[in-house]
Amino acid sequence: LIQRIKDAPTGTVSVRLDILGKPTFEIHSGSAWDRIAWTNELESRVAVANAIYFGTLGQRCELSRATIQKAIQIAKSHGVLRVLDVNLRKPFMTQHISANQLNKLAC
């Protein structure tokens, strides 16, 4: 189910440490994980999966967010275990990804 997108690079993150060793992260945009597209194969596999693992950062762009949320709803309707990786990083912490919404996605 891996999608290859020729004109989009693999996702990367730059990490910088301040003088106290505290990290800051720059999550580079325009990567392939920002363009996860819905496919018929994905639909059929999600319904019979043992589990689906998804994260908050993968939902920062509209196309991937719609794909992930559709997969979650199908998984939920088939009783598939859903595992949420909460990773709230600036500047991607918005009201759109609120605690209430995360709860709905995971339950």
Secondary structure, 3 states (H helix, E strand, C coil): CCCCCCCCCCCCEEEEECCCCCEEEEECCCCHHHCCCCCHHHHHHHCCCCEEEEECHHHCCHHHHHHHHHHHHHHHHCCCEEEEECCCCCCCCCHHHCHHHHHHHHC
